[in-house]
């Protein structure tokens, strides 16, 4: 089994704890960090744990064993799947200042034999409160989060490369072999933020995306802004927004496979009318796709994203959404997320917003948030409020 050397893991831990959490400011002394990790990621978890302590912060740790996840779907009743420890979960969220998850699935198809309906049942009921509480604390500026990937043999096999090469993609994407990876991240985010400002300065009504089997209109909506370069997810090269879900019309094709709920869904095509998915097809696992979007408000979008290939160092298909949604390659990528919106894409004071305000502005709310990716050549045109049009993205590049 390949394990990166100590210096790489230490750099990884520093990027996550000194930079990604706290939206670029890192963890501060006395703060509480909730560290979750898949069991295979133990070497990185130890490095992250050590760095939290070195920063004078307080780690709370939860290791996740994959086989437990499969067992509960095979054995548990619907009541057990829906069980949600409200008081414990609320107290946990009240306690923590940051949360970090180290993703390391050993078997991307662990849940392949599980009935998708069982998984959707486990997402239902009071468990929706968890996302609500997390969003509320994030909106108050009192909680940040980040994700990162720890390479495993299972993911490398699915990506069709060796584990060593898989890790090299992680190292390249996160600048982990550099003397000062945080400095490089700061420079990258500075460039991303420059593009983001140009996007936000445009008086846009809607966007029109043309690509293979794709002809889609997306209404930006009122009080919106583009986000990116914030540290949530490492690596992160995308620039994204949460548009008014009610103004999405047309069709879109996703050429990258989607790994979701222990399965793979291939060649997804979605068709929207007035913001709602009216047709969903896939060449493989279409049933799972339909089950997923049948969840409450998962038939509407919560995110529209574009990645400029000049920033992304990800050149290979990685069989994992965290990396695939940041793919650079020849034409960059665009992805939509079906499900919940991001409140930080609201261009105003989120602290004063109430549930009905989000609804009135067309921000979607769902237990689901699933990113689906298109890496084909595409053109994105902004339709401005005065009716004029401006190409903003072509050949994998922002053209602003």
Long-range contacts (C-beta under 8 A, 24 or more apart in sequence): 1-153, 1-163, 2-151, 2-163, 2-164, 2-167, 3-43, 4-43, 4-167, 4-171, 4-176, 6-47, 8-171, 8-176, 8-177, 9-43, 9-44, 9-47, 10-47, 10-51, 11-176, 11-177, 11-178, 11-181, 12-44, 12-47, 12-48, 12-148, 12-174, 12-176, 13-44, 13-47, 13-48, 13-50, 13-51, 14-51, 14-181, 14-182, 15-174, 15-175, 15-176, 15-181, 15-182, 15-185, 15-234, 16-48, 16-51, 16-100, 16-146, 16-148, 16-234, 17-48, 17-51, 17-52, 17-55, 17-57, 17-100, 18-51, 18-55, 18-182, 19-182, 19-185, 19-186, 19-231, 20-100, 20-146, 20-148, 20-231, 20-232, 20-233, 20-234, 21-98, 21-100, 21-144, 21-145, 21-146, 21-231, 22-98, 22-144, 22-231, 23-144, 23-230, 23-231, 23-232, 24-186, 24-189, 24-230, 24-231, 26-55, 27-52, 27-55, 27-57, 27-97, 27-98, 28-55, 28-56, 28-57, 29-55, 29-56, 29-57, 30-56, 30-57, 30-58, 31-57, 31-58, 31-97, 31-98, 32-57, 32-58, 32-60, 32-95, 32-96, 32-97, 32-98, 33-57, 33-58, 33-59, 33-60, 33-96, 33-97, 33-98, 33-99, 33-100, 34-60, 34-62, 34-92, 34-96, 34-98, 34-99, 34-100, 35-59, 35-60, 35-61, 35-62, 35-99, 35-100, 35-102, 36-61, 36-62, 36-63, 36-64, 36-99, 36-100, 36-101, 36-102, 37-61, 37-62, 37-63, 37-64, 37-101, 37-102, 37-104, 37-150, 38-63, 38-64, 38-66, 38-102, 38-103, 38-104, 38-105, 38-106, 38-150, 39-63, 39-64, 39-65, 39-66, 39-104, 40-104, 40-105, 40-106, 40-150, 40-152, 41-102, 41-103, 41-104, 41-150, 43-150, 44-102, 44-104, 44-148, 44-150, 45-102, 48-100, 48-102, 60-92, 60-95, 60-96, 66-105, 66-106, 66-107, 66-110, 69-110, 69-111, 70-110, 70-111, 70-114, 70-262, 72-122, 73-111, 73-114, 73-115, 73-118, 73-119, 73-122, 74-114, 78-121, 81-118, 81-121, 81-122, 82-121, 82-122, 82-124, 82-125, 82-126, 82-127, 84-125, 84-126, 84-127, 84-129, 84-130, 86-126, 86-129, 89-129, 89-130, 89-133, 90-133, 93-130, 93-133, 93-134, 93-137, 93-143, 96-143, 97-142, 97-143, 97-144, 98-143, 98-144, 98-145, 98-146, 99-143, 99-144, 99-145, 100-145, 100-146, 100-147, 100-148, 101-145, 101-146, 101-147, 101-148, 102-147, 102-148, 102-149, 102-150, 103-147, 103-148, 103-149, 103-150, 103-320, 103-322, 104-149, 104-150, 104-151, 104-152, 105-152, 105-154, 105-155, 105-320, 106-152, 106-153, 106-154, 107-154, 107-262, 108-154, 108-155, 108-158, 108-259, 108-262, 108-264, 108-319, 108-320, 109-262, 109-263, 109-264, 110-262, 111-261, 111-262, 111-263, 112-262, 112-263, 114-261, 114-262, 116-261, 116-263, 116-287, 116-288, 116-291, 116-292, 117-291, 119-261, 119-291, 120-291, 120-292, 120-294, 120-295, 123-295, 123-367, 123-368, 124-295, 124-367, 127-367, 128-367, 131-340, 131-367, 135-343, 138-343, 138-344, 139-343, 139-350, 139-351, 139-353, 140-351, 141-351, 144-231, 144-232, 145-232, 146-231, 146-232, 146-233, 146-234, 147-232, 147-233, 147-234, 147-322, 148-174, 148-233, 148-234, 148-322, 149-318, 149-320, 149-322, 149-323, 155-318, 155-319, 155-320, 158-259, 158-319, 159-316, 159-317, 159-318, 159-319, 160-317, 161-316, 165-316, 166-318, 169-314, 169-315, 169-316, 169-318, 169-323, 170-323, 172-313, 172-314, 172-315, 173-235, 173-312, 173-313, 173-314, 173-323, 173-326, 174-234, 174-235, 175-313, 185-234, 188-229, 188-237, 188-311, 189-228, 189-229, 189-230, 189-231, 190-229, 191-311, 192-228, 192-229, 192-237, 192-239, 192-311, 193-228, 193-229, 195-228, 195-239, 195-308, 195-398, 195-400, 196-226, 196-227, 196-228, 196-229, 196-239, 198-398, 198-400, 199-226, 199-239, 199-392, 199-398, 199-400, 200-225, 200-226, 200-347, 202-382, 202-384, 202-390, 202-392, 203-384, 203-385, 203-386, 204-382, 204-383, 204-384, 204-385, 205-383, 205-384, 205-385, 206-247, 206-382, 206-383, 207-243, 207-304, 207-380, 207-381, 207-382, 207-383, 207-392, 208-380, 208-381, 208-383, 208-389, 209-252, 209-334, 209-378, 209-379, 209-380, 209-381, 210-378, 210-379, 210-380, 210-381, 211-252, 211-253, 211-334, 211-374, 211-376, 211-377, 211-378, 211-379, 212-253, 212-255, 212-376, 212-377, 213-251, 213-252, 213-253, 213-269, 214-250, 214-251, 214-252, 214-253, 214-374, 214-376, 214-378, 215-250, 215-251, 216-248, 216-249, 216-250, 216-251, 216-252, 216-272, 217-247, 217-248, 217-249, 217-250, 218-243, 218-247, 218-248, 218-301, 218-304, 219-243, 219-244, 219-246, 219-247, 219-248, 220-244, 220-247, 221-247, 221-361, 221-362, 222-361, 223-346, 223-347, 223-348, 223-361, 224-345, 224-346, 224-347, 225-345, 225-346, 225-347, 226-345, 227-342, 227-344, 227-345, 230-344, 233-322, 233-326, 235-312, 235-313, 235-314, 235-322, 235-323, 235-326, 236-326, 237-307, 237-308, 237-311, 237-312, 237-314, 237-326, 237-328, 238-305, 238-306, 238-307, 238-325, 238-326, 238-335, 239-305, 239-306, 239-307, 239-308, 239-398, 240-303, 240-304, 240-305, 240-306, 240-342, 240-345, 241-303, 241-304, 241-305, 241-345, 242-302, 242-303, 242-304, 242-341, 242-342, 242-343, 242-345, 242-346, 242-363, 242-364, 243-301, 243-304, 243-362, 244-275, 244-361, 244-362, 245-275, 245-300, 245-301, 245-302, 245-341, 245-362, 245-363, 245-364, 246-274, 246-275, 246-362, 247-274, 247-275, 247-362, 248-272, 248-274, 248-275, 248-300, 248-301, 249-273, 249-274, 249-275, 251-279, 252-336, 252-374, 253-374, 253-376, 254-335, 254-372, 254-373, 254-374, 255-373, 255-374, 255-375, 255-376, 256-317, 256-324, 256-327, 256-333, 256-372, 256-373, 256-374, 256-375, 257-319, 258-289, 258-321, 258-370, 258-372, 258-373, 259-319, 259-320, 259-321, 260-288, 260-292, 260-370, 261-288, 261-292, 263-288, 265-289, 268-372, 270-336, 270-338, 270-372, 272-301, 275-300, 275-301, 275-362, 276-300, 277-338, 292-338, 292-368, 292-370, 293-338, 293-368, 295-339, 295-366, 295-367, 295-368, 296-366, 296-367, 297-339, 297-340, 297-364, 297-365, 297-366, 297-368, 298-338, 298-339, 298-366, 298-367, 298-368, 298-370, 299-338, 300-338, 300-339, 300-364, 300-366, 301-336, 301-337, 301-338, 301-339, 301-364, 302-337, 302-338, 302-339, 302-340, 302-341, 302-342, 302-363, 302-364, 302-366, 302-369, 303-335, 303-336, 303-337, 303-341, 303-342, 303-369, 303-371, 304-334, 304-336, 305-334, 305-335, 305-336, 305-337, 305-371, 306-332, 306-333, 306-334, 306-380, 306-393, 306-398, 307-332, 307-333, 307-334, 308-332, 308-393, 308-396, 308-397, 308-398, 309-396, 309-397, 310-397, 321-371, 321-373, 324-373, 325-371, 325-373, 327-373, 327-375, 328-396, 329-375, 329-396, 330-377, 330-396, 331-375, 331-376, 331-377, 331-378, 331-395, 331-396, 332-375, 332-393, 332-396, 332-397, 333-373, 333-374, 333-375, 333-396, 334-373, 334-374, 334-378, 334-380, 334-393, 335-371, 335-372, 335-373, 335-374, 336-371, 336-372, 337-369, 337-370, 337-371, 337-372, 338-366, 338-368, 338-369, 338-370, 338-372, 339-364, 339-366, 339-367, 339-368, 339-369, 339-370, 340-364, 340-365, 340-366, 340-367, 340-368, 340-369, 341-365
